[in-house]
Amino acid sequence: MMTHRRNLTLTALILFISFLSLRAQENKSIDLGEIHGNVDLNTQYYFEDSIIGAPDVPEQMLYNGFMNLTYTRGNLRAGVRYEAYQNVLLGFSPRYNGSGIVHRYAGYKLGKFDVTAGNFYEQFGNGFGHRSYFEPTIGVDNSIDGFRLKYTSNGVSLTGFIGKQRWYFEQSEGIVRGFNAQIQLNDLLPSMKESKTIVMLGGSATSRYQEDTSPELVLPENVLNLDGRLKISRGGFYVFGEYAYKYNDPSADNGFIYRDGQAIELGTGYSQKGFGFNFTFHSLVNMSFRSDRNNSSQFQELFINFVPSLNKPQTYLLMATLYPYATQFQNEFAFQTSLVYKIPKGSTVGGKYGTTIFLNFSRAQSVDTTNLNDMNTDRLGYTTNLFSPGDEIYWQDANVTIERKFNKAWKARLTYQNLIYNIDVVQGKPDEPNIYANVGVIDIQHNFNRKTALRGELQGLFTEQDQGDWAALVLEFTKSPHWFVSVIDQFNYGNKDPEQRIHYFTVMAGYTNKANRVTLSYGRQREGLFCVGGICRVVPASNGFTLTFSSTF
């Protein structure tokens, strides 16, 4: 039945586009609106490689792809997305199987009101109450399929929605309802219109309904998540706070306990030309909130809310992919502070173009809890103090980066990172000791002319734990605006097992023409985590070719 509906939607779309094309040919003076979109195709051809543990892939070639089409005319908008997995790439959930239209919507804006029917994405505040989004690189799409109504007027923005979340080619059992209010006091109150102090208030309520089918427990069928937030800014200074309270939600994620969930985040910062500083703290317990209480998948499925991680997103290979970190939704006390300072250009230390220094420190650990041993009675699980850190460290990262441009041809970036990593908590490897690592990166770029450049990276990660020391070399040649070629080698030279001192070599070439981009690569991919925005997926070891194509039109 689902496939039949998708086919009908696709047929209707083709007929609609054909109709618009014919009408446009008949009378070019008629405003028939615009059609835009984008396409993303990713194909991998796999070879078995017993040295790195790359499995045999029966199909040999796997494929992920999607195309978005969006139509707009005046206040009307509509769109669809077609996806195909033939079969899905390694590292993604096998539930991505087959093809069809999984995202379709229509919307209309009339004055201060905006209504959407079908699939849509939404976020309240930082996401403590609700965040739905699409991130194909990590296999996340938790869109809502239903109705959404927005109202905006004089600094007041109201949003309400109801629907079910996408679950691959199906839908979740639970019904999600949400309401959000955001008020910009400077726009709402005439007395504050000229004020240099900007005040924003916000609040939301998100709930899930799911029938209680448990033969053993009495489960709440309606679960409510309340959220409030405040941000004040003046000039380059700002301060903000957000607090969320989730009523008891016994689920597979928390072992079906009846403890309420809480999350709080506080932050402040200041910036001006050549200087910036910020500090953010959050603490949370029992904040996993899915639209199906029985789902505890390792994949990012059916999450209604989101808590951003408080650590600097790293981009260099050894820093970003060996030991990345993501928020621990059940229990986390974390903070991050960053400082950036640009030594003025023309000074003795700053040089002709100036020198920029970035400092960052982040730490995540457990929240102080006391187990109650009450699983046969109240099933509250534990007591907790939200503002008291526990003894177990999850992650600690102290890093410094120095950037300097020497002349029009040469510039460099030096980075050092000191890392503590709890591989048991983050990657689920029990009995493994914490990792203590030092990482260094030298990044140098030479511009031959305005269009041609060569960039090189030399990276080293040094640790006595896990797989031992690593080295990485990256060379990237670019010929703007079309071509680039890169060579990458990651070498686990410090592994205690001589047979595991492996080179992970990759060569890649790409071509870009306006909004079209195609890349081809061949090499080894080591097993690990791939993270985007604090959300991670497990990437298995692989060996083979990868071809990608993306285009926007």
Backbone hydrogen bonds, N-H to C=O, Kabsch-Sander energy under -0.5 kcal/mol:
donor,donor_aa,acceptor,acceptor_aa,energy
5,R,1,M,-2.0
6,R,2,M,-2.1
7,N,3,T,-2.4
8,L,4,H,-2.1
9,T,5,R,-2.3
10,L,6,R,-2.4
11,T,7,N,-2.5
12,A,8,L,-2.5
13,L,9,T,-2.2
14,I,10,L,-2.4
15,L,11,T,-2.3
16,F,12,A,-2.2
17,I,13,L,-2.7
18,S,14,I,-2.4
19,F,15,L,-2.3
20,L,16,F,-2.2
21,S,17,I,-2.4
22,L,18,S,-2.3
23,R,19,F,-2.5
24,A,20,L,-2.5
25,Q,21,S,-1.9
26,E,22,L,-2.0
27,N,23,R,-2.6
30,I,27,N,-1.3
32,L,30,I,-1.1
34,E,72,T,-2.9
36,H,70,T,-2.8
38,N,68,N,-1.3
39,V,551,S,-2.5
40,D,66,F,-2.6
41,L,549,F,-3.1
42,N,64,N,-2.9
43,T,547,L,-3.0
44,Q,62,L,-2.4
45,Y,545,F,-2.6
46,Y,44,Q,-0.5
46,Y,60,Q,-3.4
47,F,543,N,-3.5
49,D,54,A,-1.8
52,I,49,D,-0.5
53,G,49,D,-0.9
54,A,49,D,-2.4
60,Q,57,V,-1.1
61,M,59,E,-1.9
62,L,44,Q,-2.5
63,Y,87,N,-2.5
64,N,42,N,-2.7
65,G,84,A,-1.8
66,F,40,D,-2.2
67,M,82,Y,-2.2
68,N,38,N,-3.0
69,L,80,V,-2.7
70,T,36,H,-3.6
71,Y,78,A,-3.7
72,T,34,E,-2.4
73,R,76,L,-2.5
76,L,73,R,-2.3
77,R,107,G,-2.3
78,A,71,Y,-2.3
79,G,105,Y,-2.1
80,V,69,L,-2.1
81,R,103,H,-2.4
82,Y,67,M,-2.4
83,E,100,G,-2.5
84,A,65,G,-2.7
85,Y,98,G,-2.8
86,Q,63,Y,-1.6
86,Q,87,N,-0.7
88,V,96,Y,-0.6
92,F,89,L,-1.6
96,Y,93,S,-1.9
97,N,95,R,-1.8
98,G,85,Y,-1.8
100,G,83,E,-2.3
102,V,81,R,-1.5
102,V,100,G,-0.7
103,H,81,R,-1.1
105,Y,79,G,-2.3
106,A,117,A,-2.2
107,G,77,R,-3.1
108,Y,115,V,-2.3
109,K,75,N,-1.7
110,L,108,Y,-0.5
110,L,113,F,-2.5
113,F,110,L,-2.0
114,D,150,K,-2.1
115,V,108,Y,-2.5
116,T,148,R,-2.7
117,A,106,A,-3.0
118,G,146,G,-2.7
119,N,104,R,-2.5
120,F,144,I,-1.8
124,F,130,H,-2.6
125,G,123,Q,-0.6
127,G,124,F,-2.0
129,G,124,F,-0.6
130,H,124,F,-0.6
131,R,304,I,-2.5
132,S,122,E,-2.9
135,E,140,V,-2.8
138,I,135,E,-1.5
139,G,136,P,-0.6
140,V,135,E,-2.1
141,D,139,G,-0.5
142,N,133,Y,-1.4
144,I,120,F,-2.3
145,D,164,K,-3.1
146,G,118,G,-2.7
146,G,144,I,-0.7
147,F,162,I,-2.2
148,R,116,T,-2.4
149,L,160,G,-2.9
150,K,114,D,-2.9
151,Y,158,L,-2.6
152,T,112,K,-2.0
153,S,156,V,-2.6
156,V,153,S,-2.0
157,S,155,G,-0.5
157,S,182,Q,-2.7
158,L,151,Y,-3.2
159,T,180,N,-2.5
160,G,149,L,-2.4
161,F,178,G,-2.4
162,I,147,F,-2.0
163,G,176,V,-2.0
164,K,145,D,-1.8
166,R,143,S,-2.2
167,W,170,E,-2.9
170,E,167,W,-2.1
172,S,165,Q,-2.3
174,G,291,S,-0.9
175,I,209,Y,-2.6
176,V,163,G,-3.2
177,R,207,S,-2.7
178,G,161,F,-2.3
179,F,205,A,-2.2
180,N,159,T,-2.9
181,A,203,G,-2.9
182,Q,157,S,-2.5
183,I,201,L,-3.1
184,Q,155,G,-3.0
185,L,183,I,-0.8
185,L,199,V,-1.8
186,N,199,V,-0.6
187,D,184,Q,-1.2
188,L,184,Q,-1.8
189,L,185,L,-2.8
192,M,189,L,-1.8
193,K,190,P,-1.1
195,S,192,M,-1.2
198,I,196,K,-0.6
198,I,233,S,-3.2
200,M,231,K,-2.7
201,L,183,I,-2.6
202,G,229,R,-2.1
203,G,181,A,-2.3
204,S,227,D,-2.6
205,A,179,F,-2.5
206,T,225,N,-2.6
207,S,177,R,-3.0
208,R,223,V,-2.0
209,Y,175,I,-2.6
210,Q,221,E,-2.2
213,T,211,E,-0.8
219,L,217,L,-0.8
223,V,208,R,-2.1
225,N,206,T,-2.9
226,L,245,Y,-2.7
227,D,204,S,-2.4
228,G,243,Y,-2.5
229,R,202,G,-2.6
230,L,241,G,-2.4
231,K,200,M,-2.3
232,I,239,V,-2.8
233,S,198,I,-2.4
234,R,237,F,-2.7
235,G,196,K,-0.6
237,F,234,R,-2.3
238,Y,269,G,-2.2
239,V,232,I,-2.4
240,F,267,G,-2.5
241,G,230,L,-2.4
242,E,265,E,-2.4
243,Y,228,G,-2.7
244,A,263,A,-3.0
245,Y,226,L,-2.8
246,K,261,G,-2.9
247,Y,224,L,-2.7
247,Y,245,Y,-0.6
249,D,259,R,-0.7
252,A,293,R,-3.0
255,G,251,S,-0.5
256,F,251,S,-3.0
258,Y,379,R,-3.6
261,G,246,K,-3.4
262,Q,285,V,-1.9
263,A,244,A,-2.1
264,I,283,S,-2.4
265,E,242,E,-2.7
266,L,281,F,-2.6
267,G,240,F,-2.3
268,T,279,F,-2.4
269,G,238,Y,-2.1
270,Y,277,F,-2.9
271,S,236,G,-1.5
272,Q,275,F,-2.9
275,F,272,Q,-2.3
276,G,340,V,-2.2
277,F,270,Y,-2.8
278,N,338,S,-2.1
279,F,268,T,-2.8
280,T,336,Q,-2.7
281,F,266,L,-3.2
282,H,334,A,-2.8
283,S,264,I,-2.1
284,L,332,E,-2.6
285,V,262,Q,-2.4
286,N,330,Q,-2.4
287,M,329,F,-2.5
291,S,302,L,-2.2
295,N,292,D,-1.9
296,S,294,N,-0.6
301,E,299,F,-2.1
304,I,289,F,-3.3
305,N,289,F,-0.9
306,F,127,G,-2.7
311,N,309,S,-0.9
314,Q,312,K,-0.5
320,A,316,Y,-2.8
321,T,317,L,-2.5
322,L,317,L,-0.5
322,L,318,L,-0.6
327,T,534,G,-0.5
329,F,327,T,-0.9
331,N,328,Q,-0.7
332,E,284,L,-2.4
333,F,365,Q,-3.1
334,A,282,H,-2.9
335,F,363,R,-2.1
336,Q,280,T,-2.6
337,T,361,F,-2.6
338,S,278,N,-2.3
339,L,359,L,-2.7
340,V,276,G,-2.6
341,Y,357,I,-2.4
342,K,274,G,-2.7
343,I,341,Y,-0.7
343,I,355,T,-3.4
346,G,351,G,-4.2
347,S,344,P,-1.3
351,G,347,S,-2.1
353,Y,405,K,-0.6
354,G,350,G,-0.6
355,T,343,I,-1.4
356,T,403,E,-2.2
357,I,341,Y,-2.9
358,F,401,T,-3.0
359,L,339,L,-3.2
360,N,399,N,-2.3
361,F,337,T,-2.5
362,S,397,D,-2.3
363,R,335,F,-2.3
364,A,395,W,-2.9
365,Q,333,F,-2.3
366,S,392,E,-2.4
368,D,388,S,-3.1
370,T,383,T,-2.4
372,L,381,G,-2.0
373,N,381,G,-0.6
377,T,374,D,-1.8
379,R,374,D,-2.5
382,Y,380,L,-1.7
383,T,370,T,-2.3
385,N,368,D,-1.8
386,L,384,T,-0.5
388,S,385,N,-2.0
390,G,366,S,-4.2
393,I,391,D,-0.6
394,Y,364,A,-2.7
395,W,364,A,-2.2
396,Q,420,I,-2.2
397,D,362,S,-2.6
398,A,418,N,-2.5
399,N,360,N,-2.7
400,V,416,Y,-2.2
401,T,358,F,-2.4
402,I,414,L,-2.6
403,E,356,T,-3.0
404,R,412,A,-2.6
405,K,354,G,-0.8
406,F,404,R,-0.6
406,F,410,W,-1.7
407,N,410,W,-1.6
411,K,445,Q,-1.8
412,A,404,R,-2.8
413,R,443,D,-2.7
414,L,402,I,-2.4
415,T,441,V,-2.3
416,Y,400,V,-2.4
417,Q,439,V,-2.7
418,N,398,A,-3.0
419,L,437,A,-3.1
420,I,396,Q,-2.5
421,Y,435,I,-2.3
422,N,394,Y,-2.5
423,I,421,Y,-1.2
426,V,422,N,-2.4
427,Q,423,I,-1.3
428,G,424,D,-0.9
429,K,423,I,-1.2
432,E,429,K,-1.3
435,I,421,Y,-3.1
437,A,419,L,-2.5
437,A,435,I,-0.5
438,N,462,F,-1.8
439,V,417,Q,-2.9
440,G,460,G,-2.4
441,V,415,T,-2.5
442,I,458,L,-2.3
443,D,413,R,-2.7
443,D,441,V,-0.5
444,I,442,I,-0.5
444,I,456,G,-2.5
445,Q,411,K,-2.7
446,H,454,L,-2.9
447,N,409,A,-2.8
448,F,446,H,-0.7
448,F,452,T,-1.8
449,N,452,T,-1.5
453,A,478,T,-2.1
454,L,446,H,-2.5
455,R,476,E,-2.9
456,G,444,I,-2.9
457,E,474,V,-2.8
458,L,442,I,-2.3
459,Q,472,A,-2.9
460,G,440,G,-2.2
461,L,470,W,-2.5
462,F,438,N,-2.9
463,T,461,L,-0.5
464,E,436,Y,-0.5
468,G,465,Q,-2.5
470,W,461,L,-2.8
471,A,491,F,-2.1
472,A,459,Q,-2.4
473,L,489,D,-2.4
474,V,457,E,-2.3
475,L,487,V,-2.4
476,E,455,R,-2.9
477,F,485,V,-3.3
478,T,453,A,-2.5
479,K,483,W,-2.9
480,S,451,K,-3.2
482,H,479,K,-1.2
483,W,479,K,-2.2
484,F,510,G,-1.8
485,V,477,F,-2.6
486,S,508,M,-3.0
487,V,475,L,-2.6
488,I,506,T,-3.2
489,D,473,L,-2.2
490,Q,504,Y,-2.0
491,F,471,A,-3.3
492,N,490,Q,-0.5
492,N,502,I,-2.1
493,Y,491,F,-1.6
494,G,469,D,-2.1
495,N,492,N,-1.3
500,Q,497,D,-2.3
501,R,498,P,-1.2
502,I,500,Q,-2.0
504,Y,490,Q,-3.5
504,Y,502,I,-0.5
505,F,503,H,-0.8
506,T,488,I,-3.0
507,V,522,Y,-2.4
508,M,486,S,-2.8
509,A,520,L,-2.5
510,G,484,F,-2.6
511,Y,518,V,-2.7
512,T,482,H,-2.4
513,N,516,N,-2.7
516,N,513,N,-2.0
517,R,550,S,-2.7
518,V,511,Y,-2.4
519,T,548,T,-2.2
520,L,509,A,-2.7
521,S,546,T,-2.3
522,Y,507,V,-2.2
523,G,544,G,-1.8
524,R,505,F,-1.6
525,Q,542,S,-3.2
526,R,524,R,-0.5
528,G,539,V,-2.4
529,L,321,T,-1.0
530,F,537,R,-2.6
532,V,535,I,-2.7
535,I,532,V,-1.4
537,R,530,F,-2.1
539,V,528,G,-3.3
542,S,525,Q,-2.2
544,G,523,G,-2.0
545,F,45,Y,-1.7
546,T,521,S,-2.5
547,L,43,T,-3.0
548,T,519,T,-2.3
549,F,41,L,-2.4
550,S,517,R,-2.6
551,S,39,V,-2.1
552,T,515,A,-1.0
553,F,37,G,-2.9
